Amino acid sequence: MPETERISSEIIIIGGGPTGLTLANLLGKMGVKIHLIEQNKETVNEPRAVSIDDESLRVFQSIGIKEIVNSIIVEGYGSIYKSYYGKEFSRVMPTSKEYGFEKRNAFQQPELEKILSDNLSTLNSVRTFFNWKMIEFSQKPSNVQVTIQSQQSDKIKKLTGKFLVACDGASSTIRKSLNIPLQGSSFEETWVIVDLLKTINRNRHTEVFCNPDRPCITLPGPKQTRRYEFMLRSGENIDHATSELNVRTLMESVGPDKNQKIKRIRPYTFHARVAKKWRDQRVFLAGDSAHLSPPFAGQGMNSGIRDAGNLAWKLAANLSDAKNKKILDSYEEERKPHALEMINLALKMGRIMNPRNHFKAWLIRVFFATLGLYWPARDYIAQMKYKPKPRFYSGLIWPDNKKDTIVGQLVPQPITEDYKKNRKLLDEQISNESCILIFDESPDQHLTKRMEKKFLEKGCSIIGLTPEWVNAYEGSIRILRDVSHLFSRNPYRSYLGSALLIRQDKYIAATAPIDNIEKLLEYLREMTS
């Protein structure tokens, strides 16, 4: 019997899907020693998730892979809602770039996973174990121990780390071993997913057929690919429903792709469930192991990317200072409510897409036609303002007294300009550490050298941001101008003359008037020690 190799690390990640790969990249970029275990030989080869949003792209920007990810996506597509007889009754076409990217983008999951996996090889602190399976794990007061076995031999390794993160999917072995139940409901409907290698449908947007007899959604993809999703009727035979002959008949009813080459046909039953708790001592759940969402809002994978962005810097901070329990406790406190909001959004969108009868379908069309008569309501739909904003109401934040507070929100990412007229997105101007963003017409006027030194000693950079109407200038700190006008609009405009404490994940932790900026030092100490 071969000798068992024993290896130590800081964080052990089980699961090499989008969430696990993203988490490993974020932690590896911080220099954290990572072991990532994936039971498959390589990243996925078949299409799965097909929609990526601006928040996820911002996370990839922080990893440093923005350009290569941009090369594999189709930026900025919308949705056209059609009646059962094919007539358009509503459209969603967002144009704003509040976080620096288009709100909706198409992609192929295999290409994204390969980019994330390849980038891990550039990070010296990350070691991957593809084609290895977790056999068992156990927790001790000071560490987690994981036993893994090679899928192609009898080799066994025992890993020891400070924390274990379960990114092992909807059927998470780790979640089940911890006896953590999923709460929520499963859909009774089964849907058939059809992925095409090449479409002749020229529409670059999603088409949603709100047909009570056969709801359908067709989504564009990169390189002329396209996906079709059809809901099956109660009692329909799965084998017949997924036969190529039947699928081609269904495609003929909603577009021109009947005779196009099919890559795969797959039945799915969708879920709307959330784990009762996301942490058990030194083990954390993330991605599908923590929450399962229906596909109607395109947020399943994106919610997992948000988990990774929230959890990564907190794990790293705890490794530096294990006494700060509040940091790790805030993960579930912050992420779970927003994950639930996104699931509820998906359920609501599903009800629009899947009216139970023709009368309800007619009521939905009348409702949207009425909304279209009122510009603010029409804009609310068209610009996707119904999508819950990424924000926290509790957790690692310190609310201010403003009624329309920005504390807990993901800070906007405008295009910024320095005094030399160089333009970059905000995140590219600041580090991935905590940041003090001073929003004022003269951002450096209240900042003393002594105060600046104290912030820098806490690992916190300082950036000045002027509103759109004030040119950047060469000051005692780096000063940028908000070219995109994002901070010139409410509620941010009301914070002119304020300093914002921006966390590593780009959420606003606290604010203070610039003449009382030292108040942020107190919050920074709580956040980092």
Secondary structure by P-SEA (a helix, b strand, c coil): ccbbbbbbbcbbbccccaaaaaaaaaaaaaccbbbbbbcccccccccccccccaaaaaaaaaacaaaaaaaacccbbbbbbbcccccccbbbbbcccccccccbbbbbaaaaaaaaaaaaaaccccccccccccccccccccbbbbbbbbccccbbbbbbccccccccccccaaaaaacccccbbbbcbbbbbbbbccccccccbbbbcccccccbbbbbbccccbbbbbbbcccccccccccaaaaaaaaaaccccccccccbbbbbbbbbbbbcccccccbbbccccccccccccccaaaaaaaaaaacaaaaaaaaacccccccccccccccaaaaaaaaaaaaaaaaaaccccaaaaaaaaaaaaaaaacaaaaaaaaaccccccccccccccccccccccccccccccccccccccccccccccccccbbbbbbcccccccccaaaaaaaaaacbbbbbbbcccccccccccccccccccccccccccccccbbbbccccccccccccccccaaaaaaaaaacc
